[in-house]
């Protein structure tokens, strides 16, 4: 469901005021039997001001940012940790994921490390297996984050089938031998401050996971 635009009225106000002023000027001119030089100058100035207001309104329609369209992600809310993780890792993952879900626009997140899914939290996708595609592989190889601002326009979105199917934006943040994958419920919703915050948490996670999970092997599921 689209979120109402709180600036809609503000953006349209100059157009309405400029149009109304133009109409009043025209009515005033039609009702004036004898036009004086001072009134002609006033009318000319009024026409100019009305045109400026209308032009300003049209520019605002294009320039002023609109609020991103927020959707309700499809899936159930949950918190899943891989079995057998050291207590220090479990605590760190719980802490980091809580901060990201409560302080950024993230609504779903996954921690994937050394080929294993360590954490899913928030709105859970239908699949619980991460199969790295071209985007995630590039993040791991380059050790640089990738921000897909509007997921639906990227052909590579199919590799994120472990996130809710209507996820709007995705950040893949490297954490050493793995990645922190975050999904948002609105496109273009992560700010530069969010990205810096996410990078800082990812760096801390990378240190913790590197210290605890050098020889970690997930228990087999029977």
Secondary structure, 3 states (H helix, E strand, C coil): CCCCCCCHHHHHHHHHHHHHHHHHHHHHHHHCCCCCHHHHHHHHHHHHHHHHHHHHHHHHHHHCCCCCCECCCCCCEEEEECCCCCHHHHHHHHHHHHHHHHHCCEEEEEEEECCEEEEEEEECCCCCCCCCCHHHHHHHHHCCCEEECCHHHCHHHHHHCCCCCCCCEEEEEECCCEEEEEEECECCCCCHHHHHHHHHHHHHHHHHHHHHCCCCCCCCCC
